[in-house]
Amino acid sequence: MGCICFKSWRRQSPPSIKSTAIDDLENDRDDGDDEGHYPLIFRELSLEELRIATDGFSGGNIVSEHNDWVPNIVYKGRLGDGRRIAVKRFQRLSWPDPLEFTKEAQAVGRLRSEHMANMIGCCSEDNERLLVAEYMPNGTLAKHLFHWEKRPMKWEMRLKVALQTARALEFCKDKGIDLYHDLNPYRILFDKMGNPKLSCFGLLKNSHQGKNHSTNLAFAPPEYLRLGTLIPESVTFSFGTLLLDLMSGRHIPPNHALDLFRGKNYLVLMDSALDGQFSDEDRTELMHIASRCLKSEPEERPRIKSLMATLSRLQKRAELWPINVKRLTPVTSNPPEKTKPATEPLKLTPFGDACLRADLCTMHELLEKLGYGEDDGVANEFSFQMWTDEMQENMDYKMHGDAAFRSKDFETAIEFYTEFLSGAPTVSPTVLARRCLCYLMSEMFSEALSDAMQAQVASPEWPTALYLQAACLFKLEMEAEAKEALRHGSALEA
């Protein structure tokens, strides 16, 4: 078996875990303190070794998300010398040529970084293709960001994740590997001390044919959707989607986020659990670099290296943020009495009240009665286009969508409204509102929120769009943001 040797890299552990800033550190009794005891040597392992290490690739050892979109499975295991490992098992025939697979794995195996979960081996026996990496016992960023149990991840830690990930990507680029495939919150792992590490598995494409994105294509860079391939600037785009996840605490598709940026709808974008942990300036600065990363033209996106300075500055300010707040608090012998917030009830229209109660049946009835008054300008635009058969066909889609909407066939309505919107010369806020409700009825809450936000962008003074956003946010269990949307809608009515 081949072997590539490296000088063992060892970093002294910090004196305490106070700085890790994640609260769900696991204390696995069967874990054993194996950090720093094993040299980082890349070697080819036998299939039998990995079978034994993973208890025969037992389902109980699966640690990755896996489904039709993410077919390659990651297992945890333990080698004969006691070292804990992560083993990525590719679909059969993803890499028909074992030599090509081994060569690619060895190239990644040469990299050693304190900001990564490093690759330590591979296996290409028979039809099996497996990668082996350092095991990170404290789960993924997705777990701590989206599925936390004790308390949400703090702003300071989110910035640390962003900065460490940027450093890992820049390190790989400096070493000649400038592509990272499918960067997402499942690719960021936490070690025993709670430090974020970028998974090395993303440095190897998912198949010899170059399929790079295994997750939802709504998060893929525009050039990948156009050409089916990645370029170095694509990594910056994916890093921008990661920044969105860190800011919002949700997996927001980038096109939806850009609508929020344009509409300056920052309250919906930011995680309400972060209130009081940052200044408006820091929030704006992070949003600015995220929006630059998501530029549709690759050459307009910043380099990862240029982002590191900004992220480092933001993280240092986050570390000092509580101190700064304390210094800015005036010292008085008699602290002022706390004033109770105004509790004046909102004055809502029947539709706004239905959205407050998430009464979808009443919302449907009222939207049907509302008609297309909000689209008067759009209708005039259509009238000049009606002479073409193509435009007539597009209007037929809208007519069929309306018929399905009236009869409460929401799935069919979504299909026809989607066809209409894809060919319409101007955005119809009413069609977006109707499709939003169809999505709500179908329990597709994120898609519904996207339509409600787009309707607001198309018609900024239309309270219905804000009321619909409130209904979506209530469904997404974002009560604070939902109430804020209701207040904005009520103010527009007034």
C-alpha positions as CSV (number, residue, x, y, z in Angstrom):
1,M,0.0,0.0,0.0
2,G,1.2,3.5,-0.8
3,C,2.0,6.0,1.8
4,I,2.7,9.7,1.9
5,C,4.4,10.9,5.1
6,F,4.3,14.3,6.7
7,K,5.8,15.9,9.7
8,S,3.2,15.7,12.4
9,W,1.6,19.0,13.0
10,R,0.6,19.6,16.6
11,R,-0.9,22.6,18.2
12,Q,-1.1,23.2,21.9
13,S,-4.7,23.1,23.2
14,P,-6.1,26.3,24.6
15,P,-6.3,26.4,28.4
16,S,-10.1,26.3,28.4
17,I,-13.0,25.8,26.1
18,K,-14.5,29.1,27.0
19,S,-13.6,30.6,23.7
20,T,-15.3,27.9,21.6
21,A,-18.7,29.6,21.9
22,I,-20.7,26.5,21.1
23,D,-22.7,25.0,24.0
24,D,-23.5,21.5,22.8
25,L,-20.0,20.0,23.2
26,E,-20.3,16.2,23.2
27,N,-18.7,14.1,25.9
28,D,-18.6,10.7,24.4
29,R,-17.5,8.2,27.0
30,D,-16.2,6.0,24.2
31,D,-14.4,8.8,22.6
32,G,-11.0,8.8,24.4
33,D,-8.6,11.7,24.3
34,D,-6.9,10.9,21.0
35,E,-6.2,14.5,19.9
36,G,-2.5,15.0,19.0
37,H,-1.5,11.4,19.6
38,Y,-1.4,10.3,15.9
39,P,0.8,11.6,13.1
40,L,-1.1,13.0,10.1
41,I,0.1,10.4,7.6
42,F,-1.9,9.8,4.4
43,R,-2.0,6.2,3.4
44,E,-4.1,3.8,1.4
45,L,-6.2,1.6,3.7
46,S,-7.7,-1.8,2.9
47,L,-11.4,-2.3,2.5
48,E,-11.3,-4.8,5.4
49,E,-9.7,-2.2,7.7
50,L,-12.5,0.2,7.0
51,R,-15.2,-2.5,7.3
52,I,-13.9,-3.3,10.8
53,A,-13.5,0.4,11.7
54,T,-17.2,1.1,10.8
55,D,-18.7,-2.1,12.1
56,G,-19.4,-3.3,8.6
57,F,-20.6,0.2,7.5
58,S,-23.3,0.0,10.1
59,G,-26.3,2.4,9.8
60,G,-25.7,3.3,13.4
61,N,-22.4,4.9,12.4
62,I,-23.8,7.2,9.7
63,V,-23.0,10.8,10.6
64,S,-24.0,12.6,7.3
65,E,-27.1,13.8,5.7
66,H,-27.9,11.5,2.8
67,N,-30.8,11.3,0.4
68,D,-31.4,11.4,-3.4
69,W,-29.6,14.8,-3.5
70,V,-26.8,13.7,-1.3
71,P,-26.2,10.0,-2.1
72,N,-22.6,9.7,-0.8
73,I,-22.6,8.6,2.9
74,V,-20.2,9.5,5.7
75,Y,-19.6,7.1,8.6
76,K,-17.7,7.5,11.8
77,G,-15.3,4.7,12.8
78,R,-12.3,3.8,14.8
79,L,-9.1,2.2,13.4
80,G,-7.2,-0.6,15.1
81,D,-4.8,1.9,16.7
82,G,-7.7,3.7,18.4
83,R,-7.8,6.7,16.1
84,R,-11.3,8.0,15.3
85,I,-12.0,8.6,11.7
86,A,-14.7,9.8,9.3
87,V,-15.2,7.6,6.1
88,K,-16.9,9.0,3.0
89,R,-18.3,6.1,0.9
90,F,-19.0,7.1,-2.7
91,Q,-21.7,5.6,-4.9
92,R,-20.6,2.6,-6.8
93,L,-18.9,3.5,-10.2
94,S,-18.7,7.2,-9.3
95,W,-15.0,6.8,-9.9
96,P,-14.5,3.8,-12.3
97,D,-10.8,4.2,-12.6
98,P,-9.2,3.4,-9.2
99,L,-5.9,5.1,-10.2
100,E,-7.6,8.4,-11.0
101,F,-9.5,8.3,-7.7
102,T,-6.3,7.6,-5.7
103,K,-4.4,10.3,-7.5
104,E,-7.1,12.9,-6.7
105,A,-7.2,11.7,-3.1
106,Q,-3.4,11.9,-2.7
107,A,-3.4,15.5,-4.0
108,V,-5.9,16.5,-1.2
109,G,-4.0,14.3,1.3
110,R,-0.9,16.4,0.9
111,L,-2.7,19.4,2.5
112,R,-2.3,20.0,6.2
113,S,-4.1,23.0,7.8
114,E,-5.2,23.8,11.4
115,H,-8.4,25.1,9.9
116,M,-9.4,21.9,8.2
117,A,-10.5,18.3,9.0
118,N,-7.5,16.8,7.1
119,M,-7.6,13.8,4.9
120,I,-5.6,10.8,6.2
121,G,-6.3,8.0,3.7
122,C,-8.3,6.4,0.9
123,C,-9.4,3.0,-0.4
124,S,-10.1,2.0,-4.0
125,E,-10.6,-1.8,-3.8
126,D,-13.0,-3.5,-6.2
127,N,-15.9,-1.1,-6.9
128,E,-15.5,0.7,-3.5
129,R,-14.2,4.3,-3.4
130,L,-13.7,5.7,0.1
131,L,-12.0,8.7,1.6
132,V,-10.8,8.8,5.3
133,A,-10.4,12.0,7.3
134,E,-9.9,13.2,10.9
135,Y,-13.1,12.7,12.9
136,M,-14.7,15.8,14.3
137,P,-16.9,14.8,17.3
138,N,-19.0,17.9,17.7
139,G,-21.1,17.8,14.6
140,T,-21.7,20.2,11.7
141,L,-22.4,23.9,11.5
142,A,-25.9,22.9,10.3
143,K,-26.6,21.2,13.6
144,H,-25.5,24.2,15.7
145,L,-27.0,26.8,13.5
146,F,-30.3,25.3,12.4
147,H,-31.0,22.5,15.0
148,W,-29.6,23.8,18.2
149,E,-30.9,22.4,21.5
150,K,-29.7,24.6,24.3
151,R,-29.2,28.1,22.8
152,P,-28.5,29.6,19.4
153,M,-24.9,30.2,18.2
154,K,-23.6,33.6,19.2
155,W,-22.6,36.3,16.7
156,E,-19.0,36.2,17.7
157,M,-18.8,32.4,17.0
158,R,-20.6,32.9,13.6
159,L,-17.9,35.4,12.6
160,K,-15.2,33.0,13.8
161,V,-16.7,30.3,11.5
162,A,-16.7,32.6,8.6
163,L,-13.1,33.7,9.2
164,Q,-11.7,30.2,9.7
165,T,-13.5,28.9,6.6
166,A,-12.1,31.8,4.6
167,R,-8.6,31.0,5.9
168,A,-9.0,27.3,5.0
169,L,-10.2,28.2,1.4
170,E,-7.3,30.6,0.9
171,F,-4.8,28.0,2.2
172,C,-6.1,25.5,-0.3
173,K,-5.9,28.1,-3.1
174,D,-2.3,28.9,-2.1
175,K,-1.5,25.1,-2.4
176,G,-2.9,24.9,-5.9
177,I,-6.4,23.7,-5.2
178,D,-8.7,26.6,-6.0
179,L,-12.1,24.7,-6.2
180,Y,-14.2,23.6,-3.3
181,H,-17.3,21.7,-4.2
182,D,-20.7,22.3,-2.7
183,L,-19.7,24.5,0.2
184,N,-22.5,24.5,2.7
185,P,-23.2,24.3,6.5
186,Y,-22.7,20.5,6.5
187,R,-19.1,21.0,5.3
188,I,-18.1,22.9,8.4
189,L,-17.3,20.7,11.4
190,F,-16.4,21.2,15.0
191,D,-13.5,19.5,16.7
192,K,-13.3,18.3,20.4
193,M,-12.6,21.8,21.6
194,G,-15.5,23.3,19.6
195,N,-13.2,24.9,16.9
196,P,-14.7,25.1,13.4
197,K,-12.9,23.1,10.7
198,L,-13.6,22.9,6.9
199,S,-14.1,19.3,5.7
200,C,-11.5,18.1,3.3
201,F,-14.1,16.0,1.5
202,G,-15.3,19.1,-0.5
203,L,-11.9,19.3,-2.2
204,L,-12.7,16.2,-4.2
205,K,-15.6,16.3,-6.7
206,N,-18.4,13.8,-6.2
207,S,-17.6,11.8,-9.3
208,H,-15.0,11.5,-12.1
209,Q,-17.5,13.2,-14.4
210,G,-17.2,16.3,-12.4
211,K,-20.6,16.5,-10.8
212,N,-19.9,19.2,-8.2
213,H,-23.2,20.1,-6.6
214,S,-25.1,17.4,-4.7
215,T,-27.4,19.7,-2.8
216,N,-30.3,21.9,-3.9
217,L,-29.4,23.7,-7.1
218,A,-31.1,26.8,-5.8
219,F,-27.8,27.4,-3.9
220,A,-25.5,26.7,-6.9
221,P,-23.5,29.5,-8.6
222,P,-25.2,31.0,-11.7
223,E,-22.3,29.8,-13.9
224,Y,-22.8,26.2,-12.7
225,L,-26.5,26.4,-13.7
226,R,-25.5,27.8,-17.2
227,L,-22.4,25.7,-17.9
228,G,-22.5,22.8,-15.5
229,T,-19.0,23.6,-14.2
230,L,-17.3,25.5,-11.5
231,I,-14.6,28.1,-11.7
232,P,-12.5,29.6,-8.8
233,E,-15.0,32.5,-8.5
234,S,-17.8,30.0,-7.8
235,V,-16.2,29.3,-4.4
236,T,-16.7,33.0,-3.5
237,F,-20.4,32.7,-4.4
238,S,-20.9,29.6,-2.2
239,F,-19.0,31.4,0.6
240,G,-21.6,34.2,0.2
241,T,-24.5,31.7,0.7
242,L,-22.6,30.5,3.9
243,L,-22.6,34.1,5.2
244,L,-26.3,34.2,4.6
245,D,-26.8,31.1,6.7
246,L,-24.7,32.5,9.5
247,M,-26.6,35.9,9.5
248,S,-30.1,34.4,9.3
249,G,-29.8,31.1,11.1
250,R,-31.7,29.7,8.1
251,H,-30.8,28.2,4.7
252,I,-32.0,31.1,2.5
253,P,-31.7,30.7,-1.3
254,P,-29.4,33.5,-2.6
255,N,-32.0,34.9,-5.1
256,H,-34.4,35.4,-2.2
257,A,-31.7,37.1,-0.1
258,L,-30.9,39.5,-2.9
259,D,-34.5,40.5,-3.0
260,L,-34.2,41.3,0.7
261,F,-31.1,43.3,0.2
262,R,-32.7,45.3,-2.6
263,G,-35.8,45.9,-0.4
264,K,-33.6,46.7,2.6
265,N,-35.7,44.1,4.5
266,Y,-33.0,43.5,7.0
267,L,-35.3,42.4,9.9
268,V,-36.3,39.3,7.9
269,L,-32.8,38.5,6.9
270,M,-31.1,38.7,10.4
271,D,-31.6,36.0,13.0
272,S,-33.7,37.6,15.8
273,A,-31.7,35.5,18.3
274,L,-28.8,37.8,17.7
275,D,-30.5,40.9,18.9
276,G,-28.1,43.1,20.9
277,Q,-24.9,41.2,19.9
278,F,-23.7,43.6,17.2
279,S,-23.9,47.1,16.0
280,D,-25.9,48.3,12.9
281,E,-22.6,49.1,11.2
282,D,-21.3,45.6,11.7
283,R,-24.5,44.1,10.4
284,T,-24.4,46.4,7.4
285,E,-20.8,45.6,6.6
286,L,-21.4,41.8,6.7
287,M,-24.4,42.1,4.5
288,H,-22.4,44.2,2.1
289,I,-19.7,41.6,1.6
290,A,-22.3,38.8,1.4
291,S,-24.1,40.7,-1.4
292,R,-20.8,41.2,-3.2
293,C,-20.1,37.5,-3.0
294,L,-23.4,36.8,-4.6
295,K,-22.9,38.9,-7.7
296,S,-24.2,37.1,-10.8
297,E,-21.1,37.9,-12.8
298,P,-18.1,36.0,-11.5
299,E,-15.5,38.8,-12.2
300,E,-17.5,41.2,-9.9
301,R,-17.1,39.0,-6.8
302,P,-14.3,39.7,-4.3
303,R,-11.4,37.4,-3.7
304,I,-11.6,35.3,-0.5
305,K,-8.3,36.8,0.7
306,S,-9.7,40.3,0.5
307,L,-12.7,39.2,2.7
308,M,-10.4,37.9,5.4
309,A,-9.4,41.3,6.6
310,T,-13.0,42.5,6.9
311,L,-14.0,39.3,8.7
312,S,-11.1,39.6,11.1
313,R,-12.0,43.2,11.9
314,L,-15.6,42.2,12.5
315,Q,-14.7,39.4,14.8
316,K,-12.4,41.5,16.9
317,R,-15.2,44.1,17.3
318,A,-17.5,41.3,18.3
319,E,-15.1,40.2,21.0
320,L,-15.1,43.7,22.4
321,W,-18.8,44.4,21.8
322,P,-20.1,43.7,25.4
323,I,-17.2,45.8,26.8
324,N,-18.0,48.7,24.4
325,V,-21.7,48.6,25.4
326,K,-20.7,48.6,29.1
327,R,-18.5,51.7,28.5
328,L,-21.2,53.5,26.7
329,T,-23.7,53.0,29.6
330,P,-23.8,56.2,31.7
331,V,-23.1,55.7,35.4
332,T,-25.8,57.2,37.6
333,S,-26.5,56.9,41.3
334,N,-30.2,56.3,40.6
335,P,-30.8,54.3,37.5
336,P,-33.7,55.4,35.4
337,E,-36.9,53.5,35.8
338,K,-37.7,51.1,33.0
339,T,-40.5,52.4,30.7
340,K,-43.0,49.9,29.6
341,P,-43.3,49.5,25.8
342,A,-46.4,50.8,24.2
343,T,-49.0,48.1,24.0
344,E,-51.5,49.8,21.6
345,P,-53.2,47.1,19.6
346,L,-52.6,46.9,15.8
347,K,-55.4,48.2,13.6
348,L,-55.6,45.4,11.0
349,T,-57.9,45.0,8.0
350,P,-59.8,41.6,7.8
351,F,-57.0,40.3,5.6
352,G,-54.3,41.4,8.0
353,D,-56.2,39.8,10.9
354,A,-56.5,36.6,8.9
355,C,-52.7,36.6,8.4
356,L,-52.2,37.2,12.1
357,R,-54.3,34.1,12.8
358,A,-52.8,32.2,9.9
359,D,-56.4,31.5,8.8
360,L,-55.6,30.3,5.3
361,C,-59.2,29.7,4.3
362,T,-60.2,33.3,5.0
363,M,-57.0,34.5,3.4
364,H,-58.0,32.6,0.2
365,E,-61.5,34.0,0.2
366,L,-60.3,37.6,0.7
367,L,-57.5,37.3,-1.9
368,E,-60.1,36.0,-4.4
369,K,-62.3,39.0,-3.8
370,L,-59.4,41.4,-4.0
371,G,-58.9,40.7,-7.7
372,Y,-56.1,42.3,-9.7
373,G,-56.5,46.0,-8.7
374,E,-52.9,46.1,-7.6
375,D,-51.8,45.1,-11.2
376,D,-53.4,48.0,-13.1
377,G,-50.0,49.1,-14.4
378,V,-49.1,45.6,-15.3
379,A,-52.3,45.1,-17.2
380,N,-51.5,48.1,-19.4
381,E,-48.1,46.6,-20.1
382,F,-49.8,43.4,-21.2
383,S,-52.2,45.1,-23.5
384,F,-49.4,46.2,-25.9
385,Q,-48.1,42.6,-26.0
386,M,-51.4,40.8,-26.5
387,W,-51.0,40.7,-30.3
388,T,-48.4,38.0,-30.2
389,D,-49.5,34.3,-29.9
390,E,-46.7,33.8,-27.3
391,M,-48.2,36.5,-25.1
392,Q,-51.7,35.1,-25.5
393,E,-50.4,31.7,-24.4
394,N,-48.8,33.3,-21.4
395,M,-52.1,35.0,-20.4
396,D,-53.8,31.6,-20.8
397,Y,-51.5,30.3,-18.1
398,K,-52.7,33.0,-15.8
399,M,-56.3,32.3,-16.6
400,H,-55.9,28.6,-15.9
401,G,-54.0,29.5,-12.7
402,D,-56.9,31.7,-11.6
403,A,-59.4,28.9,-12.3
404,A,-57.4,26.5,-10.2
405,F,-57.0,29.0,-7.5
406,R,-60.8,29.5,-7.3
407,S,-61.4,25.8,-7.1
408,K,-58.7,25.4,-4.5
409,D,-56.6,23.2,-6.6
410,F,-53.4,24.8,-5.3
411,E,-50.9,22.4,-6.8
412,T,-52.2,23.1,-10.3
413,A,-52.4,26.8,-9.6
414,I,-48.7,26.8,-8.6
415,E,-47.8,25.2,-11.9
416,F,-49.8,27.6,-14.1
417,Y,-48.8,30.7,-12.1
418,T,-45.1,29.6,-12.4
419,E,-45.4,29.3,-16.2
420,F,-47.1,32.7,-16.3
421,L,-44.4,34.4,-14.2
422,S,-41.6,32.9,-16.2
423,G,-42.9,34.5,-19.4
424,A,-44.5,37.7,-18.1
425,P,-42.8,41.0,-19.3
426,T,-43.5,42.6,-15.9
427,V,-43.8,41.1,-12.4
428,S,-47.4,40.7,-11.2
429,P,-47.6,41.3,-7.5
430,T,-51.1,39.8,-7.4
431,V,-50.0,36.5,-9.0
432,L,-47.1,36.4,-6.6
433,A,-49.5,36.9,-3.7
434,R,-51.8,34.1,-5.0
435,R,-48.9,31.7,-5.6
436,C,-47.7,32.6,-2.1
437,L,-51.0,31.4,-0.6
438,C,-50.9,28.3,-2.7
439,Y,-47.5,27.5,-1.3
440,L,-48.8,28.1,2.2
441,M,-51.6,25.7,1.6
442,S,-49.1,23.2,0.4
443,E,-46.9,23.7,3.5
444,M,-44.0,25.1,1.4
445,F,-43.4,28.0,3.8
446,S,-40.0,29.2,2.5
447,E,-41.2,29.4,-1.1
448,A,-44.3,31.2,0.2
449,L,-42.1,33.8,2.0
450,S,-40.0,34.3,-1.1
451,D,-43.1,35.2,-3.2
452,A,-44.4,37.5,-0.5
453,M,-41.1,39.4,-0.5
454,Q,-41.0,39.6,-4.3
455,A,-44.5,41.0,-4.2
456,Q,-43.3,43.7,-1.8
457,V,-40.4,44.5,-4.1
458,A,-42.8,44.8,-7.1
459,S,-45.3,46.9,-5.1
460,P,-43.6,48.5,-2.1
461,E,-46.7,50.3,-0.8
462,W,-49.0,47.3,-0.9
463,P,-49.8,46.1,2.7
464,T,-51.1,42.8,1.4
465,A,-47.5,41.7,0.6
466,L,-46.4,42.5,4.2
467,Y,-49.4,40.7,5.7
468,L,-48.5,37.6,3.7
469,Q,-44.9,37.8,4.8
470,A,-46.2,37.8,8.4
471,A,-48.3,34.7,7.8
472,C,-45.3,32.9,6.3
473,L,-43.0,34.0,9.2
474,F,-45.5,32.7,11.7
475,K,-45.5,29.4,9.9
476,L,-41.7,29.4,10.0
477,E,-41.9,30.1,13.8
478,M,-40.3,33.5,13.5
479,E,-42.8,35.3,15.7
480,A,-40.8,38.5,16.3
481,E,-40.2,39.1,12.5
482,A,-43.8,38.2,11.8
483,K,-45.1,40.8,14.2
484,E,-42.8,43.4,12.7
485,A,-44.2,42.7,9.2
486,L,-47.7,43.1,10.6
487,R,-46.7,46.5,12.1
488,H,-45.3,47.6,8.8
489,G,-48.4,46.5,6.9
490,S,-50.7,48.2,9.4
491,A,-48.7,51.4,9.1
492,L,-49.1,51.4,5.3
493,E,-52.9,50.9,5.7
494,A,-53.0,53.9,8.0
